[in-house]
Amino acid sequence: AHQGNDRVVVPAMKTAHLLLTNSCMDSLQPPASPIPVQLLERVQGEMRGSKDVPKLQAGACVVAALLQYSDLSVRYPALQTLLALVCHRYPRVRKQASEELYLQVLTHEGLVPEDRMGEATRL
């Protein structure tokens, strides 16, 4: 109903980020729960083609927080989206995506193989 309405979408993304980072959605593990996959798809849809920097930054935070799920149906597309944002044309979006990716690599095992961790954190 509010798709594309930035006055609703950006605060909703910030709220989703808070819920994800404060372990409120830990029980919603895919594939048993479709909510993380649906959330990722909705956030990707909102960010696609957007030039609104606050929306893209909020989206990067949500996408990064979704990397906590070890299921590849969430983790792989979230990682792809975050890496695409690292190459975004706006510097503030690149910075936000890079910081979020760095934090997630340090926090969650399995994102980067152990033998490559030193190389990944140097970048």
DSSP file (Angstrom, degrees, kcal/mol; ACC not computed):
  #  RESIDUE AA STRUCTURE BP1 BP2  ACC     N-H-->O    O-->H-N    N-H-->O    O-->H-N    TCO  KAPPA ALPHA  PHI   PSI    X-CA   Y-CA   Z-CA
    1    1 A A              0   0    0      0, 0.0     0, 0.0     0, 0.0     0, 0.0   0.000 360.0 360.0 360.0 -36.9    0.0    0.0    0.0
    2    2 A H    >   +     0   0    0      2,-0.0     3,-2.3     6,-0.0     7,-0.3   0.153 360.0 146.2-107.3  18.5    2.9    2.4    0.8
    3    3 A Q  T 3  S+     0   0    0      1,-0.3     3,-0.1     5,-0.1    39,-0.0  -0.347  74.4  12.1 -59.1 128.6    5.3    1.0   -1.7
    4    4 A G  T 3  S+     0   0    0      1,-0.2     2,-1.0    -2,-0.1    -1,-0.3   0.304  92.1 123.4  87.1  -9.4    7.5    3.9   -3.1
    5    5 A N    X>  -     0   0    0     -3,-2.3     4,-2.9     1,-0.2     3,-1.8  -0.748  45.1-165.7 -87.6 100.8    6.3    6.3   -0.4
    6    6 A D  H 3> S+     0   0    0     -2,-1.0     4,-1.6     1,-0.3    -1,-0.2   0.768  82.8  65.5 -61.6 -27.8    9.6    7.4    1.2
    7    7 A R  H 34 S+     0   0    0      1,-0.2    -1,-0.3     2,-0.1    -2,-0.0   0.755 117.6  27.0 -66.4 -22.3    7.9    9.0    4.2
    8    8 A V  H <> S+     0   0    0     -3,-1.8     4,-1.7    -6,-0.2    -2,-0.2   0.781 119.8  54.1-102.9 -41.2    6.7    5.5    5.2
    9    9 A V  H  X S+     0   0    0     -4,-2.9     4,-2.5    -7,-0.3     5,-0.2   0.905 104.4  51.7 -67.2 -45.4    9.4    3.2    3.7
   10   10 A V  H  X S+     0   0    0     -4,-1.6     4,-2.3     1,-0.2    -1,-0.2   0.937 112.8  44.2 -63.8 -48.2   12.5    4.8    5.2
   11   11 A P  H  > S+     0   0    0      0, 0.0     4,-2.2     0, 0.0    -1,-0.2   0.874 112.8  53.9 -62.7 -33.3   11.2    4.7    8.8
   12   12 A A  H  X S+     0   0    0     -4,-1.7     4,-2.5     2,-0.2    -2,-0.2   0.901 108.7  48.6 -65.3 -39.5   10.0    1.1    8.2
   13   13 A M  H  X S+     0   0    0     -4,-2.5     4,-2.4     2,-0.2    -1,-0.2   0.906 110.8  50.3 -65.3 -41.3   13.5    0.1    7.0
   14   14 A K  H  X S+     0   0    0     -4,-2.3     4,-2.0     2,-0.2    -2,-0.2   0.886 111.7  48.4 -64.3 -38.0   15.0    1.7   10.1
   15   15 A T  H  X S+     0   0    0     -4,-2.2     4,-2.5     2,-0.2    -2,-0.2   0.916 110.3  50.7 -67.1 -43.5   12.6   -0.2   12.3
   16   16 A A  H  X S+     0   0    0     -4,-2.5     4,-2.5     1,-0.2    -2,-0.2   0.901 109.2  52.4 -60.5 -40.4   13.3   -3.5   10.5
   17   17 A H  H  X S+     0   0    0     -4,-2.4     4,-2.7     2,-0.2    -1,-0.2   0.923 109.5  48.7 -61.5 -44.5   17.0   -2.8   11.0
   18   18 A L  H  X S+     0   0    0     -4,-2.0     4,-1.6     1,-0.2     6,-0.2   0.912 111.8  49.2 -61.8 -42.6   16.5   -2.3   14.8
   19   19 A L  H  <>S+     0   0    0     -4,-2.5     5,-2.1     1,-0.2     6,-0.7   0.902 113.9  46.1 -63.4 -40.9   14.4   -5.5   15.0
   20   20 A L  H ><5S+     0   0    0     -4,-2.5     3,-1.1     1,-0.2    -2,-0.2   0.915 114.4  45.7 -68.9 -43.1   17.0   -7.5   13.2
   21   21 A T  H 3<5S+     0   0    0     -4,-2.7    -1,-0.2     1,-0.3    -2,-0.2   0.711 109.3  55.4 -77.4 -18.9   20.0   -6.1   15.1
   22   22 A N  T 3<5S-     0   0    0     -4,-1.6    -1,-0.3    -5,-0.2    -2,-0.2   0.091 114.4-111.4-101.2  23.2   18.4   -6.5   18.5
   23   23 A S  T X 5S+     0   0    0     -3,-1.1     3,-0.7     1,-0.1     4,-0.2   0.686  78.9 130.0  62.0  22.9   17.6  -10.3   18.0
   24   24 A C  T 3 <S+     0   0    0     -5,-2.1     3,-0.2    -6,-0.2    -4,-0.2   0.682  76.5  41.1 -79.1 -16.6   13.9   -9.7   17.8
   25   25 A M  T >  S+     0   0    0     -6,-0.7     3,-1.4    -5,-0.2    -1,-0.2   0.158  78.3 110.8-116.1  17.9   13.6  -11.8   14.6
   26   26 A D  T <  S+     0   0    0     -3,-0.7    -1,-0.1     1,-0.3    -2,-0.1   0.794  73.6  59.2 -64.0 -28.7   16.0  -14.6   15.4
   27   27 A S  T 3  S+     0   0    0      1,-0.2     2,-1.4    -4,-0.2    -1,-0.3   0.616  85.7  83.1 -76.6 -10.7   13.2  -17.1   15.6
   28   28 A L    <   +     0   0    0     -3,-1.4    -1,-0.2     4,-0.0    -3,-0.0  -0.480  63.4 166.6 -92.3  64.9   12.2  -16.5   12.0
   29   29 A Q    >>  -     0   0    0     -2,-1.4     4,-1.5    -3,-0.1     3,-0.6  -0.666  33.2 -98.2 -84.9 127.4   14.8  -18.7   10.4
   30   30 A P  T 34 S+     0   0    0      0, 0.0    41,-0.1     0, 0.0    40,-0.1  -0.495 100.1  31.5 -72.1 154.6   14.4  -19.6    6.7
   31   31 A P  T 34 S+     0   0    0      0, 0.0    -2,-0.0     0, 0.0    -3,-0.0  -0.995 123.1  51.1 -85.0  -2.4   13.2  -21.8    5.1
   32   32 A A  T <4 S+     0   0    0     -3,-0.6    -4,-0.0     1,-0.2    -3,-0.0   0.877 119.4  38.6 -62.3 -36.8   10.7  -22.4    7.9
   33   33 A S     <  -     0   0    0     -4,-1.5     4,-0.3     1,-0.1    -1,-0.2  -0.963  65.6-162.2-116.5 128.2    9.8  -18.7    7.9
   34   34 A P     >  +     0   0    0      0, 0.0     4,-2.5     0, 0.0     5,-0.2   0.509  69.7  95.7 -82.7  -3.1    9.5  -16.8    4.6
   35   35 A I  H  > S+     0   0    0      1,-0.2     4,-2.9     2,-0.2     5,-0.2   0.897  80.3  49.2 -61.4 -46.5    9.7  -13.4    6.3
   36   36 A P  H  > S+     0   0    0      0, 0.0     4,-2.3     0, 0.0    -1,-0.2   0.916 114.1  46.8 -60.2 -40.3   13.5  -12.8    5.9
   37   37 A V  H  > S+     0   0    0     -4,-0.3     4,-2.4     2,-0.2    -2,-0.2   0.926 114.3  47.3 -65.3 -43.9   13.3  -13.6    2.2
   38   38 A Q  H  X S+     0   0    0     -4,-2.5     4,-2.4     2,-0.2    -1,-0.2   0.896 111.1  51.5 -64.7 -40.3   10.3  -11.4    1.7
   39   39 A L  H  X S+     0   0    0     -4,-2.9     4,-2.6    -5,-0.2     5,-0.2   0.924 110.3  49.0 -61.8 -44.7   11.9   -8.6    3.6
   40   40 A L  H  X S+     0   0    0     -4,-2.3     4,-2.7    -5,-0.2     5,-0.2   0.926 111.4  49.3 -60.3 -45.5   15.0   -8.8    1.5
   41   41 A E  H  X S+     0   0    0     -4,-2.4     4,-2.2     1,-0.2    -1,-0.2   0.895 112.2  48.1 -62.7 -40.5   12.9   -8.8   -1.7
   42   42 A R  H  X S+     0   0    0     -4,-2.4     4,-2.1     2,-0.2    -1,-0.2   0.917 113.0  47.2 -66.7 -43.3   10.9   -5.8   -0.6
   43   43 A V  H  X S+     0   0    0     -4,-2.6     4,-2.2     2,-0.2    -2,-0.2   0.922 112.2  49.9 -65.4 -43.0   14.0   -3.8    0.4
   44   44 A Q  H  X S+     0   0    0     -4,-2.7     4,-2.0    -5,-0.2    -1,-0.2   0.912 110.3  51.6 -60.1 -41.6   15.7   -4.6   -2.9
   45   45 A G  H  < S+     0   0    0     -4,-2.2    -1,-0.2    -5,-0.2    -2,-0.2   0.885 110.4  47.8 -62.6 -39.7   12.6   -3.5   -4.7
   46   46 A E  H  < S+     0   0    0     -4,-2.1    -1,-0.2     1,-0.2    -2,-0.2   0.864 114.9  45.4 -68.6 -36.1   12.5   -0.2   -2.9
   47   47 A M  H >< S+     0   0    0     -4,-2.2     3,-2.2    -5,-0.2    -2,-0.2   0.783  84.9 109.2 -79.5 -27.0   16.2    0.4   -3.5
   48   48 A R  T 3< S-     0   0    0     -4,-2.0     3,-0.1     1,-0.3    -4,-0.0  -0.309  99.7  -7.7 -57.7 118.1   16.1   -0.5   -7.2
   49   49 A G  T 3  S+     0   0    0      1,-0.2    -1,-0.3    -2,-0.2     2,-0.1   0.442  98.6 143.2  77.6   0.3   16.6    2.6   -9.3
   50   50 A S    <   -     0   0    0     -3,-2.2    -1,-0.2     1,-0.1    -3,-0.0  -0.455  34.9-173.2 -75.9 144.8   16.3    4.9   -6.3
   51   51 A K        +     0   0    0     -2,-0.1     2,-0.8    -3,-0.1    -1,-0.1   0.251  51.5 115.3-114.3   7.3   18.4    8.1   -6.0
   52   52 A D     >  -     0   0    0      1,-0.2     4,-2.3    -5,-0.1     5,-0.2  -0.706  52.6-160.0 -83.7 109.5   17.3    8.9   -2.5
   53   53 A V  H  > S+     0   0    0     -2,-0.8     4,-2.7     1,-0.2     5,-0.2   0.900  87.4  50.9 -62.1 -46.1   20.5    8.6   -0.4
   54   54 A P  H  > S+     0   0    0      0, 0.0     4,-2.4     0, 0.0    -1,-0.2   0.891 111.9  49.3 -60.4 -36.0   18.7    8.1    3.0
   55   55 A K  H  > S+     0   0    0      2,-0.2     4,-2.4     1,-0.2    -2,-0.2   0.918 112.2  47.5 -66.6 -42.6   16.6    5.4    1.6
   56   56 A L  H  X S+     0   0    0     -4,-2.3     4,-2.2     2,-0.2    -1,-0.2   0.879 112.3  49.8 -66.5 -37.7   19.6    3.6    0.1
   57   57 A Q  H  X S+     0   0    0     -4,-2.7     4,-1.8     2,-0.2    -2,-0.2   0.924 112.2  46.8 -66.6 -44.0   21.5    3.9    3.4
   58   58 A A  H  X S+     0   0    0     -4,-2.4     4,-1.9    -5,-0.2    -2,-0.2   0.893 112.3  51.5 -63.9 -38.9   18.6    2.5    5.4
   59   59 A G  H  X S+     0   0    0     -4,-2.4     4,-2.8     1,-0.2     5,-0.2   0.891 106.3  53.7 -64.1 -40.1   18.3   -0.3    2.8
   60   60 A A  H  X S+     0   0    0     -4,-2.2     4,-2.4     1,-0.2    -1,-0.2   0.887 107.6  51.6 -61.9 -38.7   22.0   -1.1    3.1
   61   61 A C  H  X S+     0   0    0     -4,-1.8     4,-2.2     2,-0.2    -1,-0.2   0.916 112.3  45.0 -64.4 -43.2   21.6   -1.4    6.9
   62   62 A V  H  X S+     0   0    0     -4,-1.9     4,-1.6     2,-0.2    -2,-0.2   0.933 113.3  49.5 -66.7 -46.0   18.6   -3.8    6.5
   63   63 A V  H  < S+     0   0    0     -4,-2.8     4,-0.4     1,-0.2    -2,-0.2   0.914 112.4  48.4 -60.2 -43.5   20.3   -5.9    3.9
   64   64 A A  H >< S+     0   0    0     -4,-2.4     3,-1.5     1,-0.2    -1,-0.2   0.906 108.6  53.6 -63.9 -41.2   23.5   -6.2    6.0
   65   65 A A  H >< S+     0   0    0     -4,-2.2     3,-1.4     1,-0.3    -1,-0.2   0.809  99.9  63.0 -64.6 -27.9   21.5   -7.2    9.0
   66   66 A L  G >< S+     0   0    0     -4,-1.6     3,-1.5     1,-0.3    -1,-0.3   0.624  82.0  80.4 -72.2 -11.6   19.9  -10.0    7.0
   67   67 A L  G <  S+     0   0    0     -3,-1.5    -1,-0.3    -4,-0.4    -2,-0.2   0.616  72.5  80.2 -69.0 -10.3   23.3  -11.6    6.6
   68   68 A Q  G <  S+     0   0    0     -3,-1.4     2,-0.4    -4,-0.2    -1,-0.3   0.755  74.2  87.6 -66.5 -23.0   22.9  -13.0   10.1
   69   69 A Y    <   -     0   0    0     -3,-1.5     6,-0.1     1,-0.1     5,-0.1  -0.651  67.3-156.7 -80.6 128.7   20.7  -15.7    8.5
   70   70 A S        +     0   0    0     -2,-0.4     2,-0.2   -40,-0.1    -1,-0.1   0.630  60.5 109.0 -82.1 -12.6   22.9  -18.7    7.5
   71   71 A D    >>  -     0   0    0      1,-0.2     4,-2.7   -41,-0.1     3,-1.7  -0.472  69.2-139.1 -66.4 129.6   20.3  -19.9    4.9
   72   72 A L  H 3> S+     0   0    0      1,-0.3     4,-1.3     2,-0.2    -1,-0.2   0.702  96.8  72.2 -66.9 -19.4   21.7  -19.2    1.4
   73   73 A S  H 34 S+     0   0    0      1,-0.1    -1,-0.3     2,-0.1    -2,-0.1   0.718 116.5  22.6 -68.5 -17.7   18.2  -18.1    0.1
   74   74 A V  H <> S+     0   0    0     -3,-1.7     4,-2.0     3,-0.1    -2,-0.2   0.750 123.5  51.9-107.7 -48.2   18.8  -15.0    2.2
   75   75 A R  H  X S+     0   0    0     -4,-2.7     4,-2.5     1,-0.2     5,-0.2   0.900 107.5  49.4 -64.0 -45.4   22.5  -14.7    2.7
   76   76 A Y  H  X S+     0   0    0     -4,-1.3     4,-2.4     1,-0.2    -1,-0.2   0.955 115.3  40.9 -64.8 -51.6   23.6  -15.0   -1.0
   77   77 A P  H  > S+     0   0    0      0, 0.0     4,-2.3     0, 0.0    -1,-0.2   0.865 115.3  52.9 -65.5 -31.8   21.2  -12.4   -2.5
   78   78 A A  H  X S+     0   0    0     -4,-2.0     4,-2.5     2,-0.2    -2,-0.2   0.919 110.0  47.8 -66.2 -42.2   21.8  -10.1    0.5
   79   79 A L  H  X S+     0   0    0     -4,-2.5     4,-2.5    -5,-0.2     5,-0.2   0.904 111.2  51.0 -64.8 -41.3   25.6  -10.3    0.0
   80   80 A Q  H  X S+     0   0    0     -4,-2.4     4,-2.0     2,-0.2    -2,-0.2   0.924 111.8  47.4 -60.6 -44.4   25.2   -9.6   -3.7
   81   81 A T  H  X S+     0   0    0     -4,-2.3     4,-2.0     2,-0.2    -2,-0.2   0.922 112.5  48.7 -64.2 -44.5   23.0   -6.5   -3.0
   82   82 A L  H  X S+     0   0    0     -4,-2.5     4,-1.4     1,-0.2    -1,-0.2   0.896 110.7  50.3 -64.7 -40.3   25.5   -5.2   -0.4
   83   83 A L  H  X S+     0   0    0     -4,-2.5     4,-0.7     1,-0.2    -1,-0.2   0.865 108.7  52.9 -66.4 -34.8   28.4   -5.7   -2.7
   84   84 A A  H >< S+     0   0    0     -4,-2.0     3,-0.8     1,-0.2    -1,-0.2   0.884 107.3  52.2 -65.3 -37.6   26.6   -3.8   -5.4
   85   85 A L  H >< S+     0   0    0     -4,-2.0     3,-1.5     1,-0.2    12,-0.2   0.792  98.5  64.2 -69.5 -27.0   26.0   -1.0   -3.0
   86   86 A V  H 3< S+     0   0    0     -4,-1.4    -1,-0.2     1,-0.3    -2,-0.2   0.776 107.1  44.4 -64.0 -24.6   29.7   -0.9   -2.2
   87   87 A C  T << S+     0   0    0     -3,-0.8    -1,-0.3    -4,-0.7    -2,-0.2   0.182  87.7 135.2-102.4  15.2   30.1    0.1   -5.9
   88   88 A H    <   -     0   0    0     -3,-1.5     6,-0.1     2,-0.1    -3,-0.1  -0.171  63.9-121.6 -65.5 158.3   27.3    2.7   -5.9
   89   89 A R  S    S+     0   0    0      4,-0.1    -1,-0.1     5,-0.0    -4,-0.0   0.736  92.7  78.6 -76.0 -21.3   27.8    6.1   -7.5
   90   90 A Y  S  > S-     0   0    0      1,-0.1     4,-2.2     2,-0.0     3,-0.4  -0.780  72.6-147.3 -91.6 126.4   27.0    8.0   -4.3
   91   91 A P  H  > S+     0   0    0      0, 0.0     4,-2.7     0, 0.0     5,-0.2   0.859  96.9  54.6 -60.1 -38.1   29.9    8.1   -1.9
   92   92 A R  H  > S+     0   0    0      2,-0.2     4,-2.1     1,-0.2     5,-0.1   0.862 109.7  47.7 -65.9 -34.1   27.7    8.2    1.2
   93   93 A V  H  > S+     0   0    0     -3,-0.4     4,-2.7     2,-0.2     5,-0.2   0.916 112.1  49.5 -70.8 -43.5   25.9    5.0    0.1
   94   94 A R  H  X S+     0   0    0     -4,-2.2     4,-2.5     1,-0.2    -2,-0.2   0.921 112.1  48.9 -59.1 -44.3   29.3    3.3   -0.7
   95   95 A K  H  X S+     0   0    0     -4,-2.7     4,-2.5     2,-0.2     5,-0.2   0.931 112.7  46.6 -63.1 -46.7   30.6    4.3    2.8
   96   96 A Q  H  X S+     0   0    0     -4,-2.1     4,-2.5     1,-0.2     5,-0.2   0.931 114.2  47.2 -61.3 -47.0   27.5    3.0    4.6
   97   97 A A  H  X S+     0   0    0     -4,-2.7     4,-2.5   -12,-0.2    -1,-0.2   0.900 112.7  50.0 -63.2 -41.0   27.5   -0.3    2.6
   98   98 A S  H  X S+     0   0    0     -4,-2.5     4,-2.5    -5,-0.2    -2,-0.2   0.921 111.8  47.2 -64.2 -44.5   31.2   -0.8    3.2
   99   99 A E  H  X S+     0   0    0     -4,-2.5     4,-2.3     2,-0.2    -2,-0.2   0.919 113.8  47.6 -63.6 -43.5   30.9   -0.1    7.0
  100  100 A E  H  X S+     0   0    0     -4,-2.5     4,-2.2    -5,-0.2    -2,-0.2   0.913 112.5  49.0 -64.8 -42.4   27.9   -2.5    7.3
  101  101 A L  H  X S+     0   0    0     -4,-2.5     4,-2.5    -5,-0.2    -2,-0.2   0.920 110.4  51.2 -63.2 -43.5   29.7   -5.2    5.3
  102  102 A Y  H  X S+     0   0    0     -4,-2.5     4,-2.0     1,-0.2    -2,-0.2   0.928 110.7  48.4 -59.5 -46.5   32.8   -4.9    7.4
  103  103 A L  H  X S+     0   0    0     -4,-2.3     4,-1.9     1,-0.2    -1,-0.2   0.896 112.3  48.6 -61.7 -40.7   30.8   -5.2   10.6
  104  104 A Q  H  X S+     0   0    0     -4,-2.2     4,-2.8     2,-0.2    -1,-0.2   0.880 108.4  53.3 -69.6 -37.3   29.0   -8.3    9.3
  105  105 A V  H  < S+     0   0    0     -4,-2.5     7,-0.2     1,-0.2    -1,-0.2   0.899 113.7  43.6 -63.1 -39.5   32.2  -10.0    8.2
  106  106 A L  H  < S+     0   0    0     -4,-2.0    -1,-0.2    -5,-0.2    -2,-0.2   0.837 119.8  42.7 -72.6 -32.3   33.6   -9.5   11.7
  107  107 A T  H  < S+     0   0    0     -4,-1.9     2,-0.5    -5,-0.2    -2,-0.2   0.897 108.5  53.3 -83.8 -43.5   30.4  -10.6   13.4
  108  108 A H  S >< S-     0   0    0     -4,-2.8     3,-0.9    -5,-0.1     4,-0.3  -0.833  73.1-135.9-109.2 128.7   29.1  -13.6   11.5
  109  109 A E  T 3  S+     0   0    0     -2,-0.5    -3,-0.1     1,-0.2    -2,-0.0  -0.409  84.3  35.3 -72.8 151.3   31.1  -16.7   10.7
  110  110 A G  T 3  S+     0   0    0      2,-0.5    -1,-0.2    -2,-0.1    -5,-0.1   0.271  83.5  99.7  92.6 -11.9   31.0  -18.2    7.3
  111  111 A L  S <  S+     0   0    0     -3,-0.9    -2,-0.1     1,-0.3    -6,-0.1   0.898  97.2  20.7 -71.0 -38.5   30.7  -15.0    5.3
  112  112 A V  S    S-     0   0    0     -4,-0.3    -2,-0.5    -7,-0.2    -1,-0.3  -0.996  95.6-107.5-129.3 132.8   34.4  -15.1    4.4
  113  113 A P    >>  -     0   0    0      0, 0.0     3,-1.7     0, 0.0     4,-0.6  -0.272  30.7-118.0 -58.2 146.0   36.5  -18.3    4.6
  114  114 A E  G >4 S+     0   0    0      1,-0.3     3,-1.1     2,-0.2     4,-0.4   0.857 112.9  56.1 -55.1 -40.4   38.9  -18.3    7.6
  115  115 A D  G 34 S+     0   0    0      1,-0.2    -1,-0.3     2,-0.1     4,-0.2   0.664 112.4  43.1 -69.9 -14.3   42.0  -18.5    5.4
  116  116 A R  G <> S+     0   0    0     -3,-1.7     4,-2.4     1,-0.1    -1,-0.2   0.383  84.6  98.4-107.6   0.9   40.9  -15.3    3.6
  117  117 A M  H <X S+     0   0    0     -3,-1.1     4,-2.4    -4,-0.6     5,-0.2   0.887  81.3  51.5 -60.8 -42.7   39.8  -13.3    6.6
  118  118 A G  H  > S+     0   0    0     -4,-0.4     4,-1.4     1,-0.2    -1,-0.2   0.920 112.4  46.5 -59.4 -44.8   43.0  -11.3    6.9
  119  119 A E  H  > S+     0   0    0      1,-0.2     4,-1.3     2,-0.2    -1,-0.2   0.899 112.5  50.5 -64.5 -41.5   42.8  -10.3    3.3
  120  120 A A  H  < S+     0   0    0     -4,-2.4    -2,-0.2     1,-0.2    -1,-0.2   0.890 110.4  47.7 -66.7 -40.5   39.1   -9.3    3.6
  121  121 A T  H  < S+     0   0    0     -4,-2.4    -1,-0.2     1,-0.2    -2,-0.2   0.762 106.5  58.7 -75.3 -23.5   39.6   -7.1    6.7
  122  122 A R  H  <        0   0    0     -4,-1.4    -1,-0.2     1,-0.2    -2,-0.2   0.853 360.0 360.0 -69.1 -35.1   42.5   -5.3    5.1
  123  123 A L     <        0   0    0     -4,-1.3    -1,-0.2    -3,-0.1    -2,-0.2   0.509 360.0 360.0 -67.4 360.0   40.4   -4.2    2.2
